[in-house]
Amino acid sequence: MLGYILSETRGEADRLLASLAERLRAEGHVVAGIVQSRAPTEGAHPCDMELAVLPRGPALEISQKLGGGSRGCRLDPGSLEAAAEAVTLRLREGADVLILNKFGAQECAGRGFAPVLALALEQGIPVLTAVNARNLDGFLSFAGGLGSQVEAGGAALDDWLRGALAG
């Protein structure tokens, strides 16, 4: 199963997926994946971020320090690939579910967490991620009809999770 939340408000999906991962772990599920662990602080660029590898860390910085006047993408592709490798190692230890904080431009191009997502699906592990409108077409193309949109709040997400974990 491949579920996705359509992320419209910056940071909303990050908070939801991090909370969900913690709740699943508290219920005894083995959760692999990655969530945003530190939002940008005051004075930082909004794209600065740190990701936490589930379930035990480490936390990894994936943005480059380009200076306050820069306008380009701050993503450090090498750090993103290192994070993807860390998640792959955890996934190979076994998991009930894979949570990925974002399916972004790198994944649309087949990089980043795209191979991790594919590995989880090959192993029959349900995957939940967030996608923004800009990357939705790329995600749907990658998913090849397997993705199903899940409403971000309330019963719809819980129903999807129950079905995914029972399958």
N, C-alpha and C positions, 0 to 999 in steps of 0.2 A: 504494500500500500504506500502511496505517495501522496501526502497531503500538503497543501500550501495555504498560507495565510496571505491575503493581499494586503501588503503594508502600505498605508497611506500617510500616517503621521510618524515623523521621525522619532525613533526610540520606542514607540508603542509595542512593536513586535519583539524588540529586544527584551523589554521588561516581561512581556507575556511568556516568551519561550524560556527565559531564565527561571521564572517562577514555576512554570510547568515542569521543567527539568528537576527542580528541587522537590516539588510535590511528588513526582513519579519515583524519585529516589527514596523519599520518605515512606512511600508505599511498598518499597522493596523491589522495584524494577531496576534492571541494569540499564542505565542510560549512557549512550555514547554520543559524542558530537561536540558542538562548540556553541557557546553563548557569549554575548558581549558582557565583559566583567567590569569594565570601567567606562563610563560615559565621559565625554569631554568635560573638562573642568572649566571654570570661568577663566576667560582669557585664552583658552586653547581653541584651536580650529575645530569646527563641528565634525570634521571627518577623522580627527584623531581618535583612535580606539584601541582597546585591549580586549583580547578574546580569551576565554577560559576553556581549556579542553576538559570535557566531561569524562568521567565523573570526578576526577581528583586534581585537575590542573595538569600542567602548569598554565599560568597566564602568559600570553604572548602579545607583544606590541606588533601591530601589523601596518602601522602608518609611518611614513617617512617624515622627518622634520625638515620641511622645505622653507620655513620662514613665513612670517606674517603676510608678506606681499604676494605670495605665490597663489596662482589660480588653478593650477593643474591638479590632477588626481594625486592624492597623498598615499595611496595604497602602495605598500612595499610588496611586490609580487613574490619575492623570495621568502619573506616572512609568512605570506599567505600559504605558500607551498609547504613551508615547514610546519605550519599549523595543520594543514591537510594531512601531512605524513603522521603527525602525532595522533590525529583522530583515526587514521587508518590502523595504526598499531593498536589503539584501544578497541576499535571495532573488531579486529581479529581475535581479541580476547573473549569476545561474545557480548551480545547486547540484546535487550528486548526491544529497544527503539533507538533511532538515530535522530537527534535534533540538530539542525544546522541553522544558525542565526540568520543567514541570508543566502539567497541564490542571486548573485549579482553578475556584473559584466564579465568577470573572469570565468565564472561557471558557464555563462552563455557561450563563451569561446572554447569550452571544453577543458578549462584549466581550474585551478583552485580546488574546490570541493566537489566538482563534477565527478571525478573518478571515485571518490569516497561514496557519494550518493549511489552511483551505479553498483559499486561493490555491495552496499547494504541491500539494495533491491535484489541483486543476484542471490544473496544469502537468505532472502525472505524476511529481512528485518524492515519493519515499517519506518518510514522517514517522514518527518515534519519539518518544513522550512518556511521562510517568509520570502516574498517576492514583491518588488515594487512595480508600479505600472510600466516604468521604462524598460524593465527586463522581463515582463510577462510573456511576450511573444517568444523570446529566446528560451524561457523556461518551458513553455508549452511545447516548443519544438523538441527540446531535450527530452521531455517527459514522454513524448510519443503517444499521447492519449492515456497514460497511466495516472496523471496527476488529477487530484480532485480538490477543488477549493473548499476550505473549511472556514466557517465564520469564526472570527477571532475571539469572541466572548461567549461565555455561558455554556449552555447545554450542547450546542452543536460540536464544539471542540471536545467536550467530554465524551459525547457519543462516538465521534470519530476515533478517539483514543481507545475506548473500550473495544470497539470493533477491530481496530488494528492490533491491539494486544491479545485479543482472543483468537485472532486468525493465526 
